[in-house]
Amino acid sequence: MIDFKGRTVLVTGGGSGIGRAVAEAFGQAGARVVIAEIKPELVADARESLKQAGIEALVVQGDMTREADVRALAQTIEQRYGSLDVLVNNVGDFVIAKRFEEFSDEEIDKVYALNMRHVFSVTRAMIPLLRRNAPGSSIISISSIEALRGAPTCAAYSAFKAAVGGFSRTLALELGPEGIRVNVIAPETTETPQVPVSLAIPEGNKHHIPRWIPLGRFGQPSDCAGAALYLASPLASWVTGTTLSVDGGALAAGGWMQAPGGVWTVIPVITGTGFVDSNADNSIPTAIFDRTETLQTTTESA
């Protein structure tokens, strides 16, 4: 039932990380894959990689926060394929991390454009193409576990990711009678070029990872790819308006973790934080996650 032969799937921000894994998974399941990616080097890499894998793919350079690029993408898909079966809104990044009162209006607008505004724009542009293949077409947006819990220094990001869920639930009601399903994936921290967890955690703390998350590890892009395949497939034909947490049980744990010896506790069991080893030089790992400055806009999901 995970067979997408003859179907067309659009993944925004599909050049690397979660988006790339999602695009490759749909391609391996037989789909024609369309990728929208902002970075030229990732466009070229994705195009060549998918070609080598024998996946029919259209990789387009474009900024999904720009209305003109979104409209051009919709026109290109219509001209090439005539319709669309699955839309995966993957673009996103927390961009800036600091106390909320320190945010400027310009910075809030930037976080909004990258994590919520483009979801409106891309979804609105693609609904007419999805409608042509309904019933059975699907919209999936990649949110974050931070939409479902507090995220210190990421208030704007958390708010907009939560808004993705609210938007998707309402859209599921509007489009349900036409047979278009709308769902959300909310991942916990996932190993990507955008969030290189393996580089950020000092060696002295890595042995704690199996106790931090109930399933014993941080996420991999393939975890979200599997969830997307499920939500777009007939296996989920009666699933709409829901948020699927892909988090290794982190949200269920609610702060609980295993101490050495296997005892569960909500009391911190290591000195420092997960990204700081008090017995090691942490200048490089902490620098990786220093988000006090605005980073370059990327098109991966965080």
C-alpha positions as a Python dict, from the first residue, in 0.01 Angstrom:
ca = {
    (1, 'M'): (0, 0, 0),
    (2, 'I'): (307, 224, 3),
    (3, 'D'): (305, 257, -375),
    (4, 'F'): (314, 600, -537),
    (5, 'K'): (368, 499, -898),
    (6, 'G'): (212, 753, -1130),
    (7, 'R'): (171, 1008, -853),
    (8, 'T'): (336, 1349, -823),
    (9, 'V'): (479, 1471, -492),
    (10, 'L'): (610, 1820, -413),
    (11, 'V'): (858, 1864, -127),
    (12, 'T'): (961, 2219, -41),
    (13, 'G'): (1310, 2258, 99),
    (14, 'G'): (1397, 1914, -37),
    (15, 'G'): (1764, 1973, -101),
    (16, 'S'): (1895, 1827, 224),
    (17, 'G'): (1800, 1700, 569),
    (18, 'I'): (1442, 1595, 636),
    (19, 'G'): (1314, 1731, 305),
    (20, 'R'): (1573, 1538, 106),
    (21, 'A'): (1493, 1215, 291),
    (22, 'V'): (1120, 1265, 229),
    (23, 'A'): (1176, 1330, -142),
    (24, 'E'): (1399, 1024, -180),
    (25, 'A'): (1151, 802, 6),
    (26, 'F'): (862, 902, -220),
    (27, 'G'): (1084, 857, -524),
    (28, 'Q'): (1184, 508, -413),
    (29, 'A'): (814, 432, -373),
    (30, 'G'): (763, 517, -740),
    (31, 'A'): (652, 879, -728),
    (32, 'R'): (748, 1163, -959),
    (33, 'V'): (919, 1403, -722),
    (34, 'V'): (928, 1781, -741),
    (35, 'I'): (1175, 1958, -512),
    (36, 'A'): (1183, 2330, -443),
    (37, 'E'): (1517, 2438, -296),
    (38, 'I'): (1668, 2780, -237),
    (39, 'K'): (2039, 2693, -249),
    (40, 'P'): (2190, 2640, -597),
    (41, 'E'): (2447, 2386, -475),
    (42, 'L'): (2175, 2174, -315),
    (43, 'V'): (1962, 2198, -629),
    (44, 'A'): (2246, 2056, -836),
    (45, 'D'): (2328, 1786, -582),
    (46, 'A'): (1967, 1671, -544),
    (47, 'R'): (1912, 1669, -919),
    (48, 'E'): (2216, 1450, -983),
    (49, 'S'): (2155, 1221, -687),
    (50, 'L'): (1793, 1151, -778),
    (51, 'K'): (1889, 1094, -1140),
    (52, 'Q'): (2152, 840, -1036),
    (53, 'A'): (1891, 666, -821),
    (54, 'G'): (1657, 635, -1120),
    (55, 'I'): (1396, 864, -967),
    (56, 'E'): (1196, 1089, -1197),
    (57, 'A'): (1250, 1431, -1046),
    (58, 'L'): (1204, 1798, -1120),
    (59, 'V'): (1435, 2005, -897),
    (60, 'V'): (1362, 2377, -905),
    (61, 'Q'): (1553, 2660, -744),
    (62, 'G'): (1319, 2893, -563),
    (63, 'D'): (1250, 3078, -239),
    (64, 'M'): (918, 2964, -97),
    (65, 'T'): (892, 3282, 110),
    (66, 'R'): (857, 3478, -217),
    (67, 'E'): (508, 3478, -371),
    (68, 'A'): (648, 3510, -724),
    (69, 'D'): (857, 3195, -682),
    (70, 'V'): (559, 3005, -541),
    (71, 'R'): (337, 3105, -831),
    (72, 'A'): (607, 3010, -1082),
    (73, 'L'): (646, 2670, -916),
    (74, 'A'): (272, 2601, -938),
    (75, 'Q'): (273, 2693, -1306),
    (76, 'T'): (573, 2469, -1373),
    (77, 'I'): (406, 2170, -1204),
    (78, 'E'): (83, 2230, -1395),
    (79, 'Q'): (266, 2252, -1727),
    (80, 'R'): (481, 1946, -1661),
    (81, 'Y'): (239, 1712, -1481),
    (82, 'G'): (-105, 1873, -1491),
    (83, 'S'): (-183, 1803, -1126),
    (84, 'L'): (-40, 1716, -785),
    (85, 'D'): (-105, 1428, -547),
    (86, 'V'): (97, 1515, -237),
    (87, 'L'): (231, 1843, -99),
    (88, 'V'): (493, 1832, 176),
    (89, 'N'): (553, 2175, 331),
    (90, 'N'): (900, 2121, 476),
    (91, 'V'): (1069, 2463, 474),
    (92, 'G'): (1150, 2596, 821),
    (93, 'D'): (1422, 2703, 1063),
    (94, 'F'): (1428, 2860, 1410),
    (95, 'V'): (1677, 3115, 1266),
    (96, 'I'): (1710, 3325, 1582),
    (97, 'A'): (1730, 3215, 1946),
    (98, 'K'): (1710, 3472, 2225),
    (99, 'R'): (1471, 3605, 2487),
    (100, 'F'): (1145, 3721, 2334),
    (101, 'E'): (1167, 4084, 2451),
    (102, 'E'): (1493, 4115, 2258),
    (103, 'F'): (1328, 4033, 1924),
    (104, 'S'): (1276, 4317, 1678),
    (105, 'D'): (969, 4332, 1455),
    (106, 'E'): (1192, 4257, 1159),
    (107, 'E'): (1324, 3941, 1324),
    (108, 'I'): (973, 3822, 1412),
    (109, 'D'): (868, 3879, 1050),
    (110, 'K'): (1164, 3670, 933),
    (111, 'V'): (1075, 3378, 1160),
    (112, 'Y'): (710, 3409, 1052),
    (113, 'A'): (791, 3405, 681),
    (114, 'L'): (1011, 3099, 712),
    (115, 'N'): (789, 2890, 940),
    (116, 'M'): (427, 2992, 875),
    (117, 'R'): (372, 3243, 596),
    (118, 'H'): (514, 3017, 324),
    (119, 'V'): (284, 2735, 440),
    (120, 'F'): (-10, 2963, 361),
    (121, 'S'): (135, 3066, 22),
    (122, 'V'): (244, 2726, -104),
    (123, 'T'): (-68, 2545, 18),
    (124, 'R'): (-302, 2800, -139),
    (125, 'A'): (-117, 2781, -471),
    (126, 'M'): (-120, 2400, -478),
    (127, 'I'): (-480, 2329, -370),
    (128, 'P'): (-618, 2362, -726),
    (129, 'L'): (-361, 2106, -846),
    (130, 'L'): (-432, 1872, -554),
    (131, 'R'): (-807, 1901, -615),
    (132, 'R'): (-765, 1752, -962),
    (133, 'N'): (-651, 1423, -808),
    (134, 'A'): (-899, 1415, -521),
    (135, 'P'): (-1018, 1211, -351),
    (136, 'G'): (-688, 1071, -235),
    (137, 'S'): (-457, 1371, -244),
    (138, 'S'): (-279, 1487, 68),
    (139, 'I'): (-109, 1784, 236),
    (140, 'I'): (159, 1723, 499),
    (141, 'S'): (337, 2003, 685),
    (142, 'I'): (654, 1951, 889),
    (143, 'S'): (617, 2131, 1220),
    (144, 'S'): (821, 2063, 1535),
    (145, 'I'): (786, 1915, 1880),
    (146, 'E'): (842, 2274, 1995),
    (147, 'A'): (486, 2342, 1877),
    (148, 'L'): (369, 2112, 2155),
    (149, 'R'): (594, 2217, 2446),
    (150, 'G'): (775, 2527, 2566),
    (151, 'A'): (1098, 2617, 2388),
    (152, 'P'): (1306, 2876, 2580),
    (153, 'T'): (1458, 3146, 2354),
    (154, 'C'): (1242, 3026, 2063),
    (155, 'A'): (907, 3187, 2147),
    (156, 'A'): (832, 3313, 1795),
    (157, 'Y'): (940, 2986, 1633),
    (158, 'S'): (731, 2781, 1877),
    (159, 'A'): (428, 3003, 1819),
    (160, 'F'): (442, 2974, 1441),
    (161, 'K'): (500, 2598, 1450),
    (162, 'A'): (196, 2566, 1675),
    (163, 'A'): (4, 2777, 1423),
    (164, 'V'): (86, 2521, 1153),
    (165, 'G'): (-113, 2268, 1354),
    (166, 'G'): (-411, 2497, 1400),
    (167, 'F'): (-412, 2591, 1034),
    (168, 'S'): (-390, 2227, 927),
    (169, 'R'): (-677, 2114, 1150),
    (170, 'T'): (-908, 2378, 1008),
    (171, 'L'): (-796, 2316, 651),
    (172, 'A'): (-865, 1945, 704),
    (173, 'L'): (-1230, 2036, 769),
    (174, 'E'): (-1253, 2258, 464),
    (175, 'L'): (-1095, 2009, 225),
    (176, 'G'): (-1219, 1685, 380),
    (177, 'P'): (-1546, 1673, 184),
    (178, 'E'): (-1338, 1681, -136),
    (179, 'G'): (-1120, 1393, -24),
    (180, 'I'): (-803, 1596, 43),
    (181, 'R'): (-642, 1502, 374),
    (182, 'V'): (-430, 1745, 577),
    (183, 'N'): (-187, 1638, 849),
    (184, 'V'): (125, 1752, 1037),
    (185, 'I'): (450, 1583, 1140),
    (186, 'A'): (616, 1718, 1457),
    (187, 'P'): (972, 1586, 1493),
    (188, 'E'): (1200, 1602, 1795),
    (189, 'T'): (1561, 1713, 1737),
    (190, 'T'): (1675, 1539, 1419),
    (191, 'E'): (2028, 1493, 1285),
    (192, 'T'): (2058, 1716, 976),
    (193, 'P'): (2316, 1957, 832),
    (194, 'Q'): (2100, 2232, 981),
    (195, 'V'): (2099, 2075, 1329),
    (196, 'P'): (2417, 1862, 1360),
    (197, 'V'): (2337, 1699, 1694),
    (198, 'S'): (2626, 1454, 1676),
    (199, 'L'): (2872, 1744, 1655),
    (200, 'A'): (2703, 1953, 1924),
    (201, 'I'): (2705, 1700, 2207),
    (202, 'P'): (3048, 1652, 2365),
    (203, 'E'): (3191, 1302, 2377),
    (204, 'G'): (3170, 1310, 2756),
    (205, 'N'): (2792, 1339, 2741),
    (206, 'K'): (2705, 1111, 2448),
    (207, 'H'): (2670, 806, 2670),
    (208, 'H'): (2371, 980, 2833),
    (209, 'I'): (2171, 997, 2507),
    (210, 'P'): (1993, 661, 2554),
    (211, 'R'): (1854, 793, 2884),
    (212, 'W'): (1740, 1132, 2753),
    (213, 'I'): (1489, 997, 2501),
    (214, 'P'): (1278, 686, 2571),
    (215, 'L'): (1368, 519, 2240),
    (216, 'G'): (1733, 590, 2305),
    (217, 'R'): (1843, 822, 2025),
    (218, 'F'): (1784, 1148, 1846),
    (219, 'G'): (1593, 1147, 1517),
    (220, 'Q'): (1716, 1070, 1168),
    (221, 'P'): (1562, 1224, 852),
    (222, 'S'): (1437, 878, 755),
    (223, 'D'): (1208, 879, 1060),
    (224, 'C'): (1010, 1172, 921),
    (225, 'A'): (1025, 1023, 571),
    (226, 'G'): (854, 708, 695),
    (227, 'A'): (586, 914, 868),
    (228, 'A'): (523, 1114, 550),
    (229, 'L'): (488, 799, 340),
    (230, 'Y'): (234, 664, 587),
    (231, 'L'): (29, 984, 605),
    (232, 'A'): (13, 1016, 226),
    (233, 'S'): (-71, 650, 167),
    (234, 'P'): (-402, 460, 173),
    (235, 'L'): (-294, 322, 512),
    (236, 'A'): (-390, 665, 650),
    (237, 'S'): (-704, 707, 438),
    (238, 'W'): (-910, 788, 750),
    (239, 'V'): (-648, 1013, 911),
    (240, 'T'): (-682, 1388, 872),
    (241, 'G'): (-644, 1697, 1086),
    (242, 'T'): (-391, 1529, 1313),
    (243, 'T'): (-35, 1598, 1428),
    (244, 'L'): (193, 1294, 1436),
    (245, 'S'): (479, 1335, 1686),
    (246, 'V'): (796, 1169, 1557),
    (247, 'D'): (997, 1212, 1874),
    (248, 'G'): (1117, 882, 2016),
    (249, 'G'): (875, 923, 2306),
    (250, 'A'): (1024, 1256, 2420),
    (251, 'L'): (690, 1434, 2446),
    (252, 'A'): (535, 1146, 2637),
    (253, 'A'): (830, 1155, 2878),
    (254, 'G'): (752, 1516, 2968),
    (255, 'G'): (1097, 1575, 3117),
    (256, 'W'): (1140, 1230, 3269),
    (257, 'M'): (1466, 1049, 3194),
    (258, 'Q'): (1658, 749, 3318),
    (259, 'A'): (1936, 801, 3569),
    (260, 'P'): (2237, 568, 3576),
    (261, 'G'): (2106, 232, 3690),
    (262, 'G'): (1775, 273, 3505),
    (263, 'V'): (1577, 470, 3765),
    (264, 'W'): (1338, 725, 3612),
    (265, 'T'): (1371, 1082, 3740),
    (266, 'V'): (1286, 1442, 3653),
    (267, 'I'): (1595, 1565, 3837),
    (268, 'P'): (1893, 1649, 3611),
    (269, 'V'): (2150, 1370, 3625),
    (270, 'I'): (2451, 1536, 3460),
    (271, 'T'): (2645, 1853, 3526),
    (272, 'G'): (2603, 2131, 3276),
    (273, 'T'): (2363, 2080, 2987),
    (274, 'G'): (2345, 1822, 2715),
    (275, 'F'): (2557, 2044, 2495),
    (276, 'V'): (2814, 2127, 2763),
    (277, 'D'): (3060, 1884, 2924),
    (278, 'S'): (3210, 2043, 3233),
    (279, 'N'): (3522, 1830, 3188),
    (280, 'A'): (3587, 1917, 2827),
    (281, 'D'): (3664, 2208, 2597),
    (282, 'N'): (3322, 2295, 2449),
    (283, 'S'): (3417, 2591, 2234),
    (284, 'I'): (3333, 2415, 1908),
    (285, 'P'): (3011, 2230, 2008),
    (286, 'T'): (2853, 2532, 2176),
    (287, 'A'): (2940, 2752, 1880),
    (288, 'I'): (2738, 2523, 1653),
    (289, 'F'): (2423, 2601, 1847),
    (290, 'D'): (2490, 2970, 1909),
    (291, 'R'): (2176, 3118, 1755),
    (292, 'T'): (2199, 3466, 1911),
    (293, 'E'): (2275, 3601, 1566),
    (294, 'T'): (2044, 3577, 1266),
    (295, 'L'): (2151, 3291, 1042),
    (296, 'Q'): (2124, 3270, 665),
    (297, 'T'): (1780, 3156, 558),
    (298, 'T'): (1776, 2785, 476),
    (299, 'T'): (1509, 2559, 340),
    (300, 'E'): (1526, 2264, 573),
    (301, 'S'): (1293, 2173, 850),
    (302, 'A'): (1405, 2219, 1203),
}
